[in-house]
Amino acid sequence: MEGAIDEALRCKESGKAETILFGLTGTGYFDMTAYQSFHAGTMTDYIPTDEDPERSFSQLPKVDL
């Protein structure tokens, strides 16, 4: 959304009319938390290893069908 606002301000300053399309999904709660974390400099990149999903899958209950 910030990118759309930046583009709108750029268009306003230049006087050029453009169509700006952006997607807004969900409640925004998680998006805003990530946005705040990013701007606070506390966001970190985490790249899961191949073992991470296997560790999670191993903790799921077994279900007999």
CHARMM-style PDB file with segment names, atoms N, HN, CA, C and O in Angstrom:
ATOM      1  N   MET     1       0.820  -1.182   0.000  1.00  0.00      PROA
ATOM      2  CA  MET     1       0.000   0.000   0.000  1.00  0.00      PROA
ATOM      3  C   MET     1       0.872   1.257   0.000  1.00  0.00      PROA
ATOM      4  O   MET     1       0.521   2.267  -0.610  1.00  0.00      PROA
ATOM      5  N   GLU     2       2.001   1.181   0.685  1.00  0.00      PROA
ATOM      6  HN  GLU     2       2.285   0.360   1.181  1.00  0.00      PROA
ATOM      7  CA  GLU     2       2.886   2.338   0.713  1.00  0.00      PROA
ATOM      8  C   GLU     2       3.343   2.708  -0.692  1.00  0.00      PROA
ATOM      9  O   GLU     2       3.453   3.887  -1.029  1.00  0.00      PROA
ATOM     10  N   GLY     3       3.609   1.689  -1.511  1.00  0.00      PROA
ATOM     11  HN  GLY     3       3.519   0.732  -1.237  1.00  0.00      PROA
ATOM     12  CA  GLY     3       4.029   1.937  -2.886  1.00  0.00      PROA
ATOM     13  C   GLY     3       2.949   2.656  -3.684  1.00  0.00      PROA
ATOM     14  O   GLY     3       3.250   3.533  -4.493  1.00  0.00      PROA
ATOM     15  N   ALA     4       1.686   2.283  -3.456  1.00  0.00      PROA
ATOM     16  HN  ALA     4       1.441   1.570  -2.799  1.00  0.00      PROA
ATOM     17  CA  ALA     4       0.576   2.939  -4.153  1.00  0.00      PROA
ATOM     18  C   ALA     4       0.461   4.402  -3.726  1.00  0.00      PROA
ATOM     19  O   ALA     4       0.200   5.279  -4.550  1.00  0.00      PROA
ATOM     20  N   ILE     5       0.654   4.651  -2.458  1.00  0.00      PROA
ATOM     21  HN  ILE     5       0.866   3.939  -1.789  1.00  0.00      PROA
ATOM     22  CA  ILE     5       0.595   6.035  -1.954  1.00  0.00      PROA
ATOM     23  C   ILE     5       1.739   6.850  -2.547  1.00  0.00      PROA
ATOM     24  O   ILE     5       1.547   7.992  -2.965  1.00  0.00      PROA
ATOM     25  N   ASP     6       2.940   6.251  -2.579  1.00  0.00      PROA
ATOM     26  HN  ASP     6       3.096   5.323  -2.239  1.00  0.00      PROA
ATOM     27  CA  ASP     6       4.087   6.952  -3.175  1.00  0.00      PROA
ATOM     28  C   ASP     6       3.822   7.299  -4.639  1.00  0.00      PROA
ATOM     29  O   ASP     6       4.143   8.397  -5.092  1.00  0.00      PROA
ATOM     30  N   GLU     7       3.234   6.354  -5.375  1.00  0.00      PROA
ATOM     31  HN  GLU     7       2.974   5.461  -5.007  1.00  0.00      PROA
ATOM     32  CA  GLU     7       2.919   6.601  -6.780  1.00  0.00      PROA
ATOM     33  C   GLU     7       1.868   7.697  -6.922  1.00  0.00      PROA
ATOM     34  O   GLU     7       1.968   8.539  -7.814  1.00  0.00      PROA
ATOM     35  N   ALA     8       0.869   7.692  -6.053  1.00  0.00      PROA
ATOM     36  HN  ALA     8       0.788   7.008  -5.328  1.00  0.00      PROA
ATOM     37  CA  ALA     8      -0.169   8.728  -6.110  1.00  0.00      PROA
ATOM     38  C   ALA     8       0.433  10.101  -5.846  1.00  0.00      PROA
ATOM     39  O   ALA     8       0.077  11.079  -6.504  1.00  0.00      PROA
ATOM     40  N   LEU     9       1.340  10.172  -4.888  1.00  0.00      PROA
ATOM     41  HN  LEU     9       1.629   9.379  -4.353  1.00  0.00      PROA
ATOM     42  CA  LEU     9       1.989  11.460  -4.596  1.00  0.00      PROA
ATOM     43  C   LEU     9       2.859  11.911  -5.768  1.00  0.00      PROA
ATOM     44  O   LEU     9       2.911  13.098  -6.089  1.00  0.00      PROA
ATOM     45  N   ARG    10       3.546  10.947  -6.410  1.00  0.00      PROA
ATOM     46  HN  ARG    10       3.503   9.982  -6.149  1.00  0.00      PROA
ATOM     47  CA  ARG    10       4.358  11.278  -7.578  1.00  0.00      PROA
ATOM     48  C   ARG    10       3.481  11.834  -8.699  1.00  0.00      PROA
ATOM     49  O   ARG    10       3.838  12.819  -9.345  1.00  0.00      PROA
ATOM     50  N   CYS    11       2.337  11.198  -8.922  1.00  0.00      PROA
ATOM     51  HN  CYS    11       2.047  10.398  -8.397  1.00  0.00      PROA
ATOM     52  CA  CYS    11       1.408  11.667  -9.955  1.00  0.00      PROA
ATOM     53  C   CYS    11       0.865  13.054  -9.614  1.00  0.00      PROA
ATOM     54  O   CYS    11       0.719  13.911 -10.486  1.00  0.00      PROA
ATOM     55  N   LYS    12       0.572  13.255  -8.342  1.00  0.00      PROA
ATOM     56  HN  LYS    12       0.690  12.559  -7.633  1.00  0.00      PROA
ATOM     57  CA  LYS    12       0.045  14.554  -7.917  1.00  0.00      PROA
ATOM     58  C   LYS    12       1.069  15.656  -8.175  1.00  0.00      PROA
ATOM     59  O   LYS    12       0.727  16.740  -8.649  1.00  0.00      PROA
ATOM     60  N   GLU    13       2.333  15.361  -7.856  1.00  0.00      PROA
ATOM     61  HN  GLU    13       2.611  14.481  -7.471  1.00  0.00      PROA
ATOM     62  CA  GLU    13       3.385  16.367  -8.054  1.00  0.00      PROA
ATOM     63  C   GLU    13       3.634  16.658  -9.534  1.00  0.00      PROA
ATOM     64  O   GLU    13       3.889  17.801  -9.913  1.00  0.00      PROA
ATOM     65  N   SER    14       3.558  15.614 -10.370  1.00  0.00      PROA
ATOM     66  HN  SER    14       3.351  14.686 -10.062  1.00  0.00      PROA
ATOM     67  CA  SER    14       3.836  15.803 -11.793  1.00  0.00      PROA
ATOM     68  C   SER    14       2.612  16.272 -12.570  1.00  0.00      PROA
ATOM     69  O   SER    14       2.733  16.746 -13.700  1.00  0.00      PROA
ATOM     70  N   GLY    15       1.420  16.140 -11.958  1.00  0.00      PROA
ATOM     71  HN  GLY    15       1.322  15.756 -11.040  1.00  0.00      PROA
ATOM     72  CA  GLY    15       0.194  16.522 -12.643  1.00  0.00      PROA
ATOM     73  C   GLY    15      -0.269  15.486 -13.656  1.00  0.00      PROA
ATOM     74  O   GLY    15      -1.198  15.738 -14.423  1.00  0.00      PROA
ATOM     75  N   LYS    16       0.373  14.323 -13.663  1.00  0.00      PROA
ATOM     76  HN  LYS    16       1.128  14.118 -13.040  1.00  0.00      PROA
ATOM     77  CA  LYS    16       0.039  13.271 -14.620  1.00  0.00      PROA
ATOM     78  C   LYS    16      -0.993  12.328 -14.002  1.00  0.00      PROA
ATOM     79  O   LYS    16      -0.804  11.832 -12.891  1.00  0.00      PROA
ATOM     80  N   ALA    17      -2.085  12.084 -14.729  1.00  0.00      PROA
ATOM     81  HN  ALA    17      -2.239  12.487 -15.632  1.00  0.00      PROA
ATOM     82  CA  ALA    17      -3.130  11.175 -14.254  1.00  0.00      PROA
ATOM     83  C   ALA    17      -2.776   9.752 -14.669  1.00  0.00      PROA
ATOM     84  O   ALA    17      -2.575   9.481 -15.852  1.00  0.00      PROA
ATOM     85  N   GLU    18      -2.700   8.844 -13.702  1.00  0.00      PROA
ATOM     86  HN  GLU    18      -2.864   9.064 -12.741  1.00  0.00      PROA
ATOM     87  CA  GLU    18      -2.418   7.441 -13.974  1.00  0.00      PROA
ATOM     88  C   GLU    18      -3.352   6.581 -13.143  1.00  0.00      PROA
ATOM     89  O   GLU    18      -3.861   7.013 -12.109  1.00  0.00      PROA
ATOM     90  N   THR    19      -3.569   5.367 -13.605  1.00  0.00      PROA
ATOM     91  HN  THR    19      -3.156   5.016 -14.445  1.00  0.00      PROA
ATOM     92  CA  THR    19      -4.341   4.396 -12.838  1.00  0.00      PROA
ATOM     93  C   THR    19      -3.369   3.607 -11.971  1.00  0.00      PROA
ATOM     94  O   THR    19      -2.366   3.096 -12.468  1.00  0.00      PROA
ATOM     95  N   ILE    20      -3.659   3.508 -10.688  1.00  0.00      PROA
ATOM     96  HN  ILE    20      -4.474   3.923 -10.284  1.00  0.00      PROA
ATOM     97  CA  ILE    20      -2.806   2.789  -9.748  1.00  0.00      PROA
ATOM     98  C   ILE    20      -3.616   1.638  -9.178  1.00  0.00      PROA
ATOM     99  O   ILE    20      -4.661   1.841  -8.560  1.00  0.00      PROA
ATOM    100  N   LEU    21      -3.124   0.440  -9.392  1.00  0.00      PROA
ATOM    101  HN  LEU    21      -2.275   0.275  -9.894  1.00  0.00      PROA
ATOM    102  CA  LEU    21      -3.813  -0.753  -8.930  1.00  0.00      PROA
ATOM    103  C   LEU    21      -2.986  -1.414  -7.831  1.00  0.00      PROA
ATOM    104  O   LEU    21      -1.786  -1.632  -7.998  1.00  0.00      PROA
ATOM    105  N   PHE    22      -3.630  -1.732  -6.708  1.00  0.00      PROA
ATOM    106  HN  PHE    22      -4.605  -1.555  -6.572  1.00  0.00      PROA
ATOM    107  CA  PHE    22      -2.943  -2.466  -5.647  1.00  0.00      PROA
ATOM    108  C   PHE    22      -3.927  -3.419  -5.009  1.00  0.00      PROA
ATOM    109  O   PHE    22      -5.139  -3.213  -5.072  1.00  0.00      PROA
ATOM    110  N   GLY    23      -3.403  -4.460  -4.398  1.00  0.00      PROA
ATOM    111  HN  GLY    23      -2.419  -4.628  -4.348  1.00  0.00      PROA
ATOM    112  CA  GLY    23      -4.248  -5.466  -3.758  1.00  0.00      PROA
ATOM    113  C   GLY    23      -4.268  -5.270  -2.253  1.00  0.00      PROA
ATOM    114  O   GLY    23      -3.222  -5.101  -1.626  1.00  0.00      PROA
ATOM    115  N   LEU    24      -5.441  -5.293  -1.686  1.00  0.00      PROA
ATOM    116  HN  LEU    24      -6.290  -5.430  -2.196  1.00  0.00      PROA
ATOM    117  CA  LEU    24      -5.596  -5.183  -0.238  1.00  0.00      PROA
ATOM    118  C   LEU    24      -6.396  -6.395   0.210  1.00  0.00      PROA
ATOM    119  O   LEU    24      -7.568  -6.537  -0.136  1.00  0.00      PROA
ATOM    120  N   THR    25      -5.763  -7.261   0.974  1.00  0.00      PROA
ATOM    121  HN  THR    25      -4.811  -7.146   1.255  1.00  0.00      PROA
ATOM    122  CA  THR    25      -6.417  -8.493   1.385  1.00  0.00      PROA
ATOM    123  C   THR    25      -6.341  -8.668   2.897  1.00  0.00      PROA
ATOM    124  O   THR    25      -5.524  -8.038   3.568  1.00  0.00      PROA
ATOM    125  N   GLY    26      -7.187  -9.516   3.411  1.00  0.00      PROA
ATOM    126  HN  GLY    26      -7.851 -10.028   2.865  1.00  0.00      PROA
ATOM    127  CA  GLY    26      -7.157  -9.854   4.830  1.00  0.00      PROA
ATOM    128  C   GLY    26      -7.614  -8.718   5.715  1.00  0.00      PROA
ATOM    129  O   GLY    26      -8.129  -7.704   5.245  1.00  0.00      PROA
ATOM    130  N   THR    27      -7.418  -8.909   6.999  1.00  0.00      PROA
ATOM    131  HN  THR    27      -6.999  -9.733   7.381  1.00  0.00      PROA
ATOM    132  CA  THR    27      -7.841  -7.909   7.979  1.00  0.00      PROA
ATOM    133  C   THR    27      -6.830  -6.792   8.117  1.00  0.00      PROA
ATOM    134  O   THR    27      -7.158  -5.699   8.579  1.00  0.00      PROA
ATOM    135  N   GLY    28      -5.595  -7.070   7.715  1.00  0.00      PROA
ATOM    136  HN  GLY    28      -5.329  -7.958   7.340  1.00  0.00      PROA
ATOM    137  CA  GLY    28      -4.543  -6.070   7.864  1.00  0.00      PROA
ATOM    138  C   GLY    28      -3.779  -6.202   9.159  1.00  0.00      PROA
ATOM    139  O   GLY    28      -2.732  -5.577   9.328  1.00  0.00      PROA
ATOM    140  N   TYR    29      -4.288  -7.012  10.082  1.00  0.00      PROA
ATOM    141  HN  TYR    29      -5.139  -7.519   9.945  1.00  0.00      PROA
ATOM    142  CA  TYR    29      -3.616  -7.132  11.378  1.00  0.00      PROA
ATOM    143  C   TYR    29      -2.186  -7.623  11.206  1.00  0.00      PROA
ATOM    144  O   TYR    29      -1.251  -7.003  11.712  1.00  0.00      PROA
ATOM    145  N   PHE    30      -2.011  -8.738  10.493  1.00  0.00      PROA
ATOM    146  HN  PHE    30      -2.771  -9.242  10.082  1.00  0.00      PROA
ATOM    147  CA  PHE    30      -0.668  -9.275  10.312  1.00  0.00      PROA
ATOM    148  C   PHE    30       0.152  -8.379   9.398  1.00  0.00      PROA
ATOM    149  O   PHE    30       1.355  -8.217   9.599  1.00  0.00      PROA
ATOM    150  N   ASP    31      -0.490  -7.802   8.401  1.00  0.00      PROA
ATOM    151  HN  ASP    31      -1.468  -7.934   8.237  1.00  0.00      PROA
ATOM    152  CA  ASP    31       0.214  -6.908   7.498  1.00  0.00      PROA
ATOM    153  C   ASP    31       0.766  -5.710   8.258  1.00  0.00      PROA
ATOM    154  O   ASP    31       1.908  -5.308   8.039  1.00  0.00      PROA
ATOM    155  N   MET    32      -0.034  -5.143   9.144  1.00  0.00      PROA
ATOM    156  HN  MET    32      -0.962  -5.470   9.321  1.00  0.00      PROA
ATOM    157  CA  MET    32       0.407  -3.969   9.885  1.00  0.00      PROA
ATOM    158  C   MET    32       1.519  -4.318  10.872  1.00  0.00      PROA
ATOM    159  O   MET    32       2.429  -3.519  11.096  1.00  0.00      PROA
ATOM    160  N   THR    33       1.444  -5.506  11.458  1.00  0.00      PROA
ATOM    161  HN  THR    33       0.705  -6.154  11.277  1.00  0.00      PROA
ATOM    162  CA  THR    33       2.502  -5.935  12.373  1.00  0.00      PROA
ATOM    163  C   THR    33       3.822  -6.056  11.614  1.00  0.00      PROA
ATOM    164  O   THR    33       4.863  -5.613  12.099  1.00  0.00      PROA
ATOM    165  N   ALA    34       3.778  -6.656  10.421  1.00  0.00      PROA
ATOM    166  HN  ALA    34       2.932  -7.016  10.027  1.00  0.00      PROA
ATOM    167  CA  ALA    34       4.983  -6.783   9.608  1.00  0.00      PROA
ATOM    168  C   ALA    34       5.475  -5.407   9.158  1.00  0.00      PROA
ATOM    169  O   ALA    34       6.680  -5.154   9.136  1.00  0.00      PROA
ATOM    170  N   TYR    35       4.560  -4.533   8.804  1.00  0.00      PROA
ATOM    171  HN  TYR    35       3.581  -4.739   8.821  1.00  0.00      PROA
ATOM    172  CA  TYR    35       4.912  -3.175   8.366  1.00  0.00      PROA
ATOM    173  C   TYR    35       5.627  -2.429   9.493  1.00  0.00      PROA
ATOM    174  O   TYR    35       6.647  -1.778   9.266  1.00  0.00      PROA
ATOM    175  N   GLN    36       5.089  -2.529  10.696  1.00  0.00      PROA
ATOM    176  HN  GLN    36       4.260  -3.057  10.880  1.00  0.00      PROA
ATOM    177  CA  GLN    36       5.710  -1.863  11.845  1.00  0.00      PROA
ATOM    178  C   GLN    36       7.081  -2.461  12.146  1.00  0.00      PROA
ATOM    179  O   GLN    36       8.028  -1.733  12.445  1.00  0.00      PROA
ATOM    180  N   SER    37       7.185  -3.780  12.066  1.00  0.00      PROA
ATOM    181  HN  SER    37       6.416  -4.371  11.823  1.00  0.00      PROA
ATOM    182  CA  SER    37       8.451  -4.449  12.317  1.00  0.00      PROA
ATOM    183  C   SER    37       9.493  -4.041  11.283  1.00  0.00      PROA
ATOM    184  O   SER    37      10.652  -3.803  11.621  1.00  0.00      PROA
ATOM    185  N   PHE    38       9.075  -3.961  10.027  1.00  0.00      PROA
ATOM    186  HN  PHE    38       8.133  -4.154   9.753  1.00  0.00      PROA
ATOM    187  CA  PHE    38       9.992  -3.551   8.964  1.00  0.00      PROA
ATOM    188  C   PHE    38      10.535  -2.145   9.219  1.00  0.00      PROA
ATOM    189  O   PHE    38      11.743  -1.920   9.141  1.00  0.00      PROA
ATOM    190  N   HSD    39       9.651  -1.209   9.520  1.00  0.00      PROA
ATOM    191  HN  HSD    39       8.670  -1.391   9.584  1.00  0.00      PROA
ATOM    192  CA  HSD    39      10.075   0.181   9.713  1.00  0.00      PROA
ATOM    193  C   HSD    39      10.814   0.394  11.022  1.00  0.00      PROA
ATOM    194  O   HSD    39      11.570   1.357  11.151  1.00  0.00      PROA
ATOM    195  N   ALA    40      10.612  -0.486  11.998  1.00  0.00      PROA
ATOM    196  HN  ALA    40       9.997  -1.268  11.893  1.00  0.00      PROA
ATOM    197  CA  ALA    40      11.346  -0.393  13.258  1.00  0.00      PROA
ATOM    198  C   ALA    40      12.730  -1.033  13.143  1.00  0.00      PROA
ATOM    199  O   ALA    40      13.557  -0.906  14.046  1.00  0.00      PROA
ATOM    200  N   GLY    41      12.973  -1.724  12.025  1.00  0.00      PROA
ATOM    201  HN  GLY    41      12.301  -1.828  11.291  1.00  0.00      PROA
ATOM    202  CA  GLY    41      14.258  -2.375  11.832  1.00  0.00      PROA
ATOM    203  C   GLY    41      14.405  -3.677  12.599  1.00  0.00      PROA
ATOM    204  O   GLY    41      15.518  -4.173  12.775  1.00  0.00      PROA
ATOM    205  N   THR    42      13.283  -4.239  13.060  1.00  0.00      PROA
ATOM    206  HN  THR    42      12.379  -3.836  12.917  1.00  0.00      PROA
ATOM    207  CA  THR    42      13.345  -5.471  13.839  1.00  0.00      PROA
ATOM    208  C   THR    42      12.974  -6.701  13.027  1.00  0.00      PROA
ATOM    209  O   THR    42      12.992  -7.813  13.553  1.00  0.00      PROA
ATOM    210  N   MET    43      12.638  -6.524  11.759  1.00  0.00      PROA
ATOM    211  HN  MET    43      12.623  -5.620  11.331  1.00  0.00      PROA
ATOM    212  CA  MET    43      12.262  -7.662  10.920  1.00  0.00      PROA
ATOM    213  C   MET    43      13.521  -8.426  10.509  1.00  0.00      PROA
ATOM    214  O   MET    43      14.543  -7.832  10.164  1.00  0.00      PROA
ATOM    215  N   THR    44      13.424  -9.742  10.552  1.00  0.00      PROA
ATOM    216  HN  THR    44      12.594 -10.225  10.832  1.00  0.00      PROA
ATOM    217  CA  THR    44      14.541 -10.571  10.132  1.00  0.00      PROA
ATOM    218  C   THR    44      14.075 -11.523   9.034  1.00  0.00      PROA
ATOM    219  O   THR    44      12.899 -11.881   8.964  1.00  0.00      PROA
ATOM    220  N   ASP    45      15.000 -11.921   8.191  1.00  0.00      PROA
ATOM    221  HN  ASP    45      15.955 -11.630   8.248  1.00  0.00      PROA
ATOM    222  CA  ASP    45      14.710 -12.907   7.160  1.00  0.00      PROA
ATOM    223  C   ASP    45      14.962 -14.283   7.741  1.00  0.00      PROA
ATOM    224  O   ASP    45      15.995 -14.523   8.366  1.00  0.00      PROA
ATOM    225  N   TYR    46      14.032 -15.174   7.538  1.00  0.00      PROA
ATOM    226  HN  TYR    46      13.192 -14.980   7.030  1.00  0.00      PROA
ATOM    227  CA  TYR    46      14.219 -16.558   7.973  1.00  0.00      PROA
ATOM    228  C   TYR    46      13.931 -17.460   6.788  1.00  0.00      PROA
ATOM    229  O   TYR    46      12.829 -17.449   6.240  1.00  0.00      PROA
ATOM    230  N   ILE    47      14.902 -18.220   6.406  1.00  0.00      PROA
ATOM    231  HN  ILE    47      15.797 -18.229   6.852  1.00  0.00      PROA
ATOM    232  CA  ILE    47      14.735 -19.154   5.303  1.00  0.00      PROA
ATOM    233  C   ILE    47      14.670 -20.544   5.915  1.00  0.00      PROA
ATOM    234  O   ILE    47      15.662 -21.033   6.455  1.00  0.00      PROA
ATOM    235  N   PRO    48      13.504 -21.186   5.834  1.00  0.00      PROA
ATOM    236  CA  PRO    48      13.376 -22.505   6.443  1.00  0.00      PROA
ATOM    237  C   PRO    48      14.278 -23.533   5.757  1.00  0.00      PROA
ATOM    238  O   PRO    48      14.509 -23.487   4.549  1.00  0.00      PROA
ATOM    239  N   THR    49      14.770 -24.449   6.567  1.00  0.00      PROA
ATOM    240  HN  THR    49      14.582 -24.486   7.548  1.00  0.00      PROA
ATOM    241  CA  THR    49      15.564 -25.546   6.037  1.00  0.00      PROA
ATOM    242  C   THR    49      14.630 -26.679   5.626  1.00  0.00      PROA
ATOM    243  O   THR    49      13.438 -26.639   5.934  1.00  0.00      PROA
ATOM    244  N   ASP    50      15.146 -27.670   4.948  1.00  0.00      PROA
ATOM    245  HN  ASP    50      16.114 -27.702   4.698  1.00  0.00      PROA
ATOM    246  CA  ASP    50      14.343 -28.833   4.576  1.00  0.00      PROA
ATOM    247  C   ASP    50      13.877 -29.599   5.818  1.00  0.00      PROA
ATOM    248  O   ASP    50      12.844 -30.269   5.786  1.00  0.00      PROA
ATOM    249  N   GLU    51      14.630 -29.500   6.897  1.00  0.00      PROA
ATOM    250  HN  GLU    51      15.469 -28.956   6.923  1.00  0.00      PROA
ATOM    251  CA  GLU    51      14.275 -30.210   8.124  1.00  0.00      PROA
ATOM    252  C   GLU    51      13.114 -29.550   8.867  1.00  0.00      PROA
ATOM    253  O   GLU    51      12.397 -30.231   9.600  1.00  0.00      PROA
ATOM    254  N   ASP    52      12.914 -28.261   8.699  1.00  0.00      PROA
ATOM    255  HN  ASP    52      13.496 -27.708   8.103  1.00  0.00      PROA
ATOM    256  CA  ASP    52      11.856 -27.550   9.433  1.00  0.00      PROA
ATOM    257  C   ASP    52      10.467 -28.126   9.185  1.00  0.00      PROA
ATOM    258  O   ASP    52       9.757 -28.398  10.153  1.00  0.00      PROA
ATOM    259  N   PRO    53      10.040 -28.328   7.926  1.00  0.00      PROA
ATOM    260  CA  PRO    53       8.709 -28.913   7.722  1.00  0.00      PROA
ATOM    261  C   PRO    53       8.619 -30.331   8.279  1.00  0.00      PROA
ATOM    262  O   PRO    53       7.597 -30.712   8.851  1.00  0.00      PROA
ATOM    263  N   GLU    54       9.683 -31.111   8.115  1.00  0.00      PROA
ATOM    264  HN  GLU    54      10.513 -30.803   7.650  1.00  0.00      PROA
ATOM    265  CA  GLU    54       9.657 -32.483   8.625  1.00  0.00      PROA
ATOM    266  C   GLU    54       9.492 -32.502  10.137  1.00  0.00      PROA
ATOM    267  O   GLU    54       8.766 -33.337  10.675  1.00  0.00      PROA
ATOM    268  N   ARG    55      10.160 -31.589  10.819  1.00  0.00      PROA
ATOM    269  HN  ARG    55      10.750 -30.910  10.382  1.00  0.00      PROA
ATOM    270  CA  ARG    55      10.041 -31.495  12.283  1.00  0.00      PROA
ATOM    271  C   ARG    55       8.593 -31.145  12.653  1.00  0.00      PROA
ATOM    272  O   ARG    55       8.044 -31.706  13.601  1.00  0.00      PROA
ATOM    273  N   SER    56       7.987 -30.235  11.919  1.00  0.00      PROA
ATOM    274  HN  SER    56       8.433 -29.780  11.149  1.00  0.00      PROA
ATOM    275  CA  SER    56       6.597 -29.860  12.185  1.00  0.00      PROA
ATOM    276  C   SER    56       5.642 -31.009  11.881  1.00  0.00      PROA
ATOM    277  O   SER    56       4.724 -31.285  12.653  1.00  0.00      PROA
ATOM    278  N   PHE    57       5.867 -31.680  10.741  1.00  0.00      PROA
ATOM    279  HN  PHE    57       6.612 -31.456  10.113  1.00  0.00      PROA
ATOM    280  CA  PHE    57       4.999 -32.802  10.365  1.00  0.00      PROA
ATOM    281  C   PHE    57       5.063 -33.917  11.399  1.00  0.00      PROA
ATOM    282  O   PHE    57       4.059 -34.579  11.663  1.00  0.00      PROA
ATOM    283  N   SER    58       6.230 -34.124  11.980  1.00  0.00      PROA
ATOM    284  HN  SER    58       7.045 -33.586  11.765  1.00  0.00      PROA
ATOM    285  CA  SER    58       6.379 -35.209  12.951  1.00  0.00      PROA
ATOM    286  C   SER    58       5.592 -34.942  14.232  1.00  0.00      PROA
ATOM    287  O   SER    58       5.339 -35.867  15.004  1.00  0.00      PROA
ATOM    288  N   GLN    59       5.206 -33.702  14.463  1.00  0.00      PROA
ATOM    289  HN  GLN    59       5.411 -32.950  13.836  1.00  0.00      PROA
ATOM    290  CA  GLN    59       4.449 -33.353  15.669  1.00  0.00      PROA
ATOM    291  C   GLN    59       2.938 -33.408  15.457  1.00  0.00      PROA
ATOM    292  O   GLN    59       2.176 -33.252  16.412  1.00  0.00      PROA
ATOM    293  N   LEU    60       2.497 -33.628  14.225  1.00  0.00      PROA
ATOM    294  HN  LEU    60       3.115 -33.755  13.450  1.00  0.00      PROA
ATOM    295  CA  LEU    60       1.067 -33.731  13.956  1.00  0.00      PROA
ATOM    296  C   LEU    60       0.535 -35.056  14.478  1.00  0.00      PROA
ATOM    297  O   LEU    60       1.234 -36.068  14.422  1.00  0.00      PROA
ATOM    298  N   PRO    61      -0.685 -35.062  14.983  1.00  0.00      PROA
ATOM    299  CA  PRO    61      -1.256 -36.334  15.456  1.00  0.00      PROA
ATOM    300  C   PRO    61      -1.502 -37.281  14.291  1.00  0.00      PROA
ATOM    301  O   PRO    61      -1.814 -36.853  13.180  1.00  0.00      PROA
ATOM    302  N   LYS    62      -1.359 -38.557  14.558  1.00  0.00      PROA
ATOM    303  HN  LYS    62      -1.106 -38.905  15.460  1.00  0.00      PROA
ATOM    304  CA  LYS    62      -1.636 -39.575  13.545  1.00  0.00      PROA
ATOM    305  C   LYS    62      -3.150 -39.794  13.477  1.00  0.00      PROA
ATOM    306  O   LYS    62      -3.813 -39.941  14.504  1.00  0.00      PROA
ATOM    307  N   VAL    63      -3.680 -39.814  12.264  1.00  0.00      PROA
ATOM    308  HN  VAL    63      -3.141 -39.696  11.430  1.00  0.00      PROA
ATOM    309  CA  VAL    63      -5.125 -39.994  12.067  1.00  0.00      PROA
ATOM    310  C   VAL    63      -5.344 -41.239  11.210  1.00  0.00      PROA
ATOM    311  O   VAL    63      -4.808 -41.352  10.107  1.00  0.00      PROA
ATOM    312  N   ASP    64      -6.142 -42.172  11.735  1.00  0.00      PROA
ATOM    313  HN  ASP    64      -6.577 -42.080  12.630  1.00  0.00      PROA
ATOM    314  CA  ASP    64      -6.490 -43.354  10.957  1.00  0.00      PROA
ATOM    315  C   ASP    64      -7.743 -43.055  10.151  1.00  0.00      PROA
ATOM    316  O   ASP    64      -8.747 -42.584  10.686  1.00  0.00      PROA
ATOM    317  N   LEU    65      -7.668 -43.335   8.862  1.00  0.00      PROA
ATOM    318  HN  LEU    65      -6.852 -43.717   8.428  1.00  0.00      PROA
ATOM    319  CA  LEU    65      -8.823 -43.099   7.991  1.00  0.00      PROA
ATOM    320  C   LEU    65      -9.581 -44.367   7.765  1.00  0.00      PROA
ATOM    321  OT1 LEU    65     -10.587 -44.366   7.056  1.00  0.00      PROA
TER     322      LEU     65
END
